């Protein structure tokens, strides 16, 4: 399982609204850069930007992908995102079920090798 765990990351990206999040999510999954993207609406973000404290409602994306695709995911998010500096933070997967990790890896390959059941 160590190989699978080290091969998968969860990427956090905040978006200005749900519509932008859906657009980014559909692109990443459609291009096989992500196996799955969860959208969490109503996230409240308090942050410093240009020497001011901001307080905004955002949509948080939880993107499941391969570690080796991280640079491509970041590049694509930056192309699709409206923010000047979008959040792209990758968290390593410390553990996970083998069937789920297999599915993430299978869903992010250029050509599927076999049929893996949806989690």
Backbone as CSV, one residue per row, in Angstrom:
resi,resn,N_x,N_y,N_z,CA_x,CA_y,CA_z,C_x,C_y,C_z
1,UNK,0.806,-1.196,0.000,0.000,0.000,0.000,0.850,1.261,0.000
2,UNK,2.070,1.225,0.444,2.911,2.420,0.529,3.046,3.115,-0.805
3,UNK,3.189,2.338,-1.889,3.326,2.950,-3.195,2.066,3.741,-3.548
4,UNK,0.906,3.168,-3.286,-0.352,3.848,-3.590,-0.505,5.114,-2.757
5,UNK,-0.231,5.019,-1.475,-0.379,6.171,-0.594,0.538,7.301,-1.041
6,UNK,1.782,7.007,-1.334,2.718,8.047,-1.755,2.370,8.620,-3.116
7,UNK,1.526,7.942,-3.867,1.176,8.365,-5.213,-0.032,9.286,-5.273
8,UNK,-0.724,9.478,-4.155,-1.972,10.242,-4.147,-1.863,11.445,-3.213
9,UNK,-2.417,12.575,-3.677,-2.498,13.785,-2.863,-3.919,14.336,-2.927
10,UNK,-4.258,15.121,-1.921,-5.491,15.890,-1.921,-5.073,17.358,-2.035
11,UNK,-5.626,18.038,-3.021,-5.256,19.423,-3.294,-6.419,20.325,-2.883
12,UNK,-6.113,21.361,-2.110,-7.113,22.337,-1.678,-7.038,23.567,-2.576
13,UNK,-8.187,23.994,-3.079,-8.278,25.204,-3.901,-9.550,25.929,-3.482
14,UNK,-9.440,27.206,-3.144,-10.635,27.991,-2.861,-11.009,28.775,-4.109
15,UNK,-12.335,28.940,-4.304,-12.863,29.647,-5.470,-13.816,30.746,-5.006
16,UNK,-14.006,31.735,-5.852,-14.873,32.860,-5.519,-16.326,32.444,-5.349
17,UNK,-16.744,31.407,-6.080,-18.140,30.968,-6.004,-18.263,29.536,-6.513
18,UNK,-19.463,28.980,-6.361,-19.687,27.593,-6.748,-19.546,27.397,-8.258
19,UNK,-20.016,28.347,-9.046,-19.936,28.210,-10.497,-18.495,28.070,-10.965
20,UNK,-17.606,28.876,-10.428,-16.192,28.771,-10.786,-15.641,27.424,-10.336
21,UNK,-16.023,26.977,-9.162,-15.571,25.687,-8.659,-16.033,24.545,-9.540
22,UNK,-17.289,24.574,-9.989,-17.817,23.536,-10.867,-17.052,23.518,-12.184
23,UNK,-16.779,24.686,-12.720,-16.042,24.781,-13.984,-14.641,24.174,-13.865
24,UNK,-13.947,24.526,-12.808,-12.597,23.984,-12.580,-12.675,22.476,-12.346
25,UNK,-13.610,22.035,-11.523,-13.754,20.605,-11.209,-14.035,19.798,-12.473
26,UNK,-14.967,20.245,-13.280,-15.313,19.520,-14.515,-14.115,19.447,-15.466
27,UNK,-13.359,20.520,-15.558,-12.174,20.520,-16.421,-11.141,19.525,-15.921
28,UNK,-10.832,19.557,-14.626,-9.815,18.658,-14.074,-10.202,17.192,-14.213
29,UNK,-11.454,16.870,-13.920,-11.904,15.481,-14.032,-11.989,15.086,-15.507
30,UNK,-12.502,15.966,-16.338,-12.626,15.675,-17.762,-11.285,15.442,-18.436
31,UNK,-10.270,16.142,-17.983,-8.926,16.015,-18.544,-8.108,14.935,-17.840
32,UNK,-8.735,14.191,-16.944,-8.106,13.098,-16.181,-6.958,13.595,-15.294
33,UNK,-6.994,14.869,-14.919,-6.011,15.410,-13.981,-6.441,15.167,-12.539
34,UNK,-7.716,14.845,-12.347,-8.255,14.535,-11.018,-9.245,13.389,-11.149
35,UNK,-9.274,12.537,-10.136,-10.252,11.448,-10.111,-11.600,11.967,-9.614
36,UNK,-11.544,12.916,-8.699,-12.747,13.410,-8.039,-12.453,14.791,-7.472
37,UNK,-13.466,15.651,-7.495,-13.363,16.959,-6.842,-14.634,17.161,-6.030
38,UNK,-14.473,17.374,-4.733,-15.605,17.713,-3.869,-15.669,19.230,-3.756
39,UNK,-16.885,19.775,-3.791,-17.089,21.213,-3.634,-17.800,21.471,-2.314
40,UNK,-17.200,22.294,-1.482,-17.787,22.666,-0.195,-18.138,24.151,-0.247
41,UNK,-19.437,24.430,-0.336,-19.889,25.826,-0.406,-19.899,26.470,0.969
42,UNK,-19.866,27.804,0.984,-20.051,28.547,2.215,-18.854,28.577,3.142
43,UNK,-17.671,28.253,2.611,-16.461,28.348,3.428,-16.192,29.829,3.675
44,UNK,-15.938,30.176,4.894,-15.611,31.567,5.225,-14.110,31.681,5.354
45,UNK,-13.520,32.565,4.561,-12.069,32.757,4.558,-11.733,34.162,5.039
46,UNK,-10.872,34.210,6.041,-10.363,35.489,6.555,-8.874,35.481,6.273
47,UNK,-8.401,36.452,5.512,-7.018,36.442,5.037,-6.512,37.862,4.792
48,UNK,-5.212,37.989,4.712,-4.590,39.274,4.412,-4.306,39.326,2.913
49,UNK,-4.736,40.414,2.269,-4.466,40.619,0.845,-4.215,42.101,0.614
50,UNK,-3.035,42.396,0.079,-2.636,43.782,-0.217,-2.800,44.683,1.004
51,UNK,-2.286,44.185,2.111,-2.243,44.908,3.385,-3.607,45.213,4.001
52,UNK,-4.611,44.432,3.615,-5.939,44.557,4.216,-6.383,43.184,4.692
53,UNK,-7.208,43.172,5.726,-7.824,41.931,6.186,-9.136,41.774,5.411
54,UNK,-9.261,40.656,4.713,-10.453,40.355,3.922,-11.266,39.273,4.627
55,UNK,-12.559,39.258,4.388,-13.476,38.290,4.977,-14.488,37.925,3.894
56,UNK,-14.315,36.754,3.271,-15.138,36.375,2.125,-15.729,34.981,2.276
57,UNK,-16.834,34.760,1.592,-17.416,33.424,1.435,-16.839,32.846,0.150
58,UNK,-16.382,31.609,0.228,-15.788,30.961,-0.926,-16.298,29.524,-1.016
59,UNK,-15.943,28.873,-2.112,-16.188,27.447,-2.283,-14.838,26.762,-2.259
60,UNK,-14.717,25.719,-1.435,-13.468,24.976,-1.308,-13.530,23.724,-2.160
61,UNK,-12.510,23.505,-2.987,-12.390,22.291,-3.772,-11.436,21.337,-3.068
62,UNK,-11.829,20.072,-2.967,-10.960,18.999,-2.476,-10.701,18.111,-3.691
63,UNK,-9.507,18.202,-4.231,-9.152,17.537,-5.483,-8.299,16.319,-5.168
64,UNK,-8.741,15.132,-5.623,-7.958,13.910,-5.432,-7.232,13.589,-6.724
65,UNK,-5.907,13.493,-6.650,-5.109,13.279,-7.845,-3.823,12.537,-7.514
66,UNK,-3.062,12.263,-8.553,-1.730,11.650,-8.404,-0.711,12.721,-8.017
67,UNK,0.236,12.327,-7.218,1.315,13.239,-6.831,2.037,13.771,-8.068
68,UNK,2.298,12.901,-9.028,3.052,13.317,-10.209,2.274,14.266,-11.126
69,UNK,0.972,14.415,-10.916,0.166,15.344,-11.712,0.015,16.712,-11.063
70,UNK,0.588,16.887,-9.885,0.390,18.114,-9.129,0.765,19.368,-9.912
71,UNK,1.895,19.393,-10.580,2.309,20.583,-11.343,1.306,20.895,-12.453
72,UNK,0.796,19.866,-13.110,-0.190,20.075,-14.175,-1.516,20.565,-13.610
73,UNK,-1.910,20.028,-12.454,-3.133,20.486,-11.794,-2.988,21.964,-11.436
74,UNK,-1.875,22.323,-10.831,-1.668,23.730,-10.459,-1.715,24.640,-11.676
75,UNK,-1.048,24.240,-12.735,-1.020,25.051,-13.959,-2.441,25.238,-14.511
76,UNK,-3.217,24.153,-14.526,-4.576,24.231,-15.057,-5.474,25.078,-14.164
77,UNK,-5.335,24.949,-12.847,-6.120,25.785,-11.927,-5.799,27.249,-12.175
78,UNK,-4.536,27.575,-12.329,-4.135,28.973,-12.562,-4.715,29.502,-13.883
79,UNK,-4.811,28.651,-14.893,-5.393,29.062,-16.175,-6.887,29.343,-16.059
80,UNK,-7.585,28.566,-15.243,-9.041,28.646,-15.154,-9.552,29.574,-14.058
81,UNK,-8.708,29.939,-13.125,-9.120,30.648,-11.914,-9.148,32.156,-12.120
82,UNK,-10.050,32.825,-11.420,-10.153,34.287,-11.519,-9.212,35.022,-10.560
83,UNK,-8.717,34.329,-9.531,-7.848,34.996,-8.562,-6.460,35.227,-9.149
84,UNK,-5.862,36.322,-8.756,-4.482,36.614,-9.157,-3.519,35.569,-8.585
85,UNK,-3.782,35.163,-7.335,-2.961,34.141,-6.669,-3.901,33.087,-6.073
86,UNK,-4.314,32.112,-6.881,-5.207,31.087,-6.330,-4.489,30.170,-5.351
87,UNK,-5.238,29.727,-4.367,-4.709,28.746,-3.411,-4.593,27.400,-4.113
88,UNK,-3.422,26.804,-4.044,-3.204,25.434,-4.509,-2.270,24.812,-3.480
89,UNK,-2.842,24.031,-2.554,-2.089,23.430,-1.460,-2.326,21.928,-1.500
90,UNK,-1.257,21.160,-1.617,-1.370,19.704,-1.695,-1.042,19.071,-0.345
91,UNK,-1.895,18.155,0.067,-1.697,17.405,1.312,-1.446,15.947,0.958
92,UNK,-0.381,15.363,1.488,-0.108,13.955,1.191,-1.150,13.065,1.854
93,UNK,-1.448,11.958,1.216,-2.369,10.977,1.782,-1.545,10.031,2.651
94,UNK,-1.825,10.021,3.949,-1.071,9.181,4.882,-1.545,7.739,4.866
95,UNK,-2.819,7.542,4.574,-3.386,6.195,4.522,-4.694,6.269,3.757
96,UNK,-5.144,5.120,3.282,-6.408,5.077,2.556,-6.727,3.654,2.150
97,UNK,-7.977,3.430,1.805,-8.367,2.081,1.401,-7.782,1.768,0.031
98,UNK,-7.315,0.537,-0.124,-6.696,0.119,-1.374,-7.638,0.303,-2.559
99,UNK,-8.906,-0.121,-2.466,-9.792,0.060,-3.616,-9.962,1.531,-4.011
100,UNK,-10.059,2.411,-3.023,-10.222,3.833,-3.338,-8.958,4.398,-3.984
101,UNK,-7.804,4.099,-3.406,-6.550,4.598,-3.975,-6.330,4.040,-5.387
102,UNK,-6.672,2.768,-5.588,-6.588,2.184,-6.932,-7.469,2.962,-7.900
103,UNK,-8.667,3.296,-7.459,-9.602,4.049,-8.296,-9.051,5.430,-8.651
104,UNK,-8.469,6.135,-7.672,-7.867,7.445,-7.956,-6.776,7.297,-9.016
105,UNK,-5.910,6.317,-8.834,-4.814,6.111,-9.786,-5.349,5.727,-11.166
106,UNK,-6.330,4.848,-11.206,-6.914,4.423,-12.486,-7.608,5.590,-13.191
107,UNK,-8.278,6.429,-12.433,-9.041,7.537,-13.006,-8.168,8.666,-13.521
108,UNK,-6.908,8.649,-13.152,-5.999,9.719,-13.575,-4.914,9.211,-14.517
109,UNK,-5.175,8.089,-15.163,-4.238,7.596,-16.174,-4.713,8.065,-17.537
110,UNK,-3.772,8.155,-18.472,-4.119,8.586,-19.824,-5.129,7.632,-20.454
111,UNK,-4.902,6.338,-20.282,-5.810,5.312,-20.807,-6.081,4.292,-19.707
112,UNK,-7.330,4.101,-19.358,-7.650,3.105,-18.332,-7.183,1.719,-18.750
113,UNK,-6.527,1.017,-17.817,-6.044,-0.342,-18.074,-7.112,-1.378,-17.806
114,UNK,-7.894,-1.157,-16.782,-8.943,-2.116,-16.435,-10.094,-1.358,-15.817
115,UNK,-11.178,-2.043,-15.669,-12.368,-1.458,-15.083,-12.288,-1.561,-13.565
116,UNK,-12.183,-0.445,-12.853,-12.192,-0.427,-11.395,-13.544,0.112,-10.974
117,UNK,-14.207,-0.583,-10.073,-15.537,-0.149,-9.631,-15.466,1.191,-8.933
118,UNK,-16.482,2.005,-9.172,-16.600,3.298,-8.514,-16.694,3.103,-7.012
119,UNK,-16.007,3.966,-6.242,-16.035,3.794,-4.779,-17.413,4.037,-4.191
